[in-house]
Amino acid sequence: MIEITADFARLLAKLIGAGLAIGLGAVGPGVGIGLIGMGALQALGRNPGARAQLMTVMILSIAFAESVAIYALVVAILLIFVI
């Protein structure tokens, strides 16, 4: 049997917290990037002439959405190695 000590419980809490941080922190940006792509393709289908402006806005929006996932990754790494 595994003896549950205070150190083991602390390690377990850190790992669960880090898993939840990156898991839940990556769901939002994943859905957001999918919706951005869907909206961009619909707009491109309706107005092909606006491709240049649309691509610029789409790439910028994807970068902002992805930054949230990067923040979640940083929080998960901090939970594992610092706390």
Buried (B, 14 or more C-beta within 10 A) or exposed (E): EEEEEEEEEEEEEBEEBBEEBBEEBBEEBEEBBEEBEEBBEEBBEEEEEEEEEBEEBBEEBBEEBBEBBEEBBEBBEEBBEEE
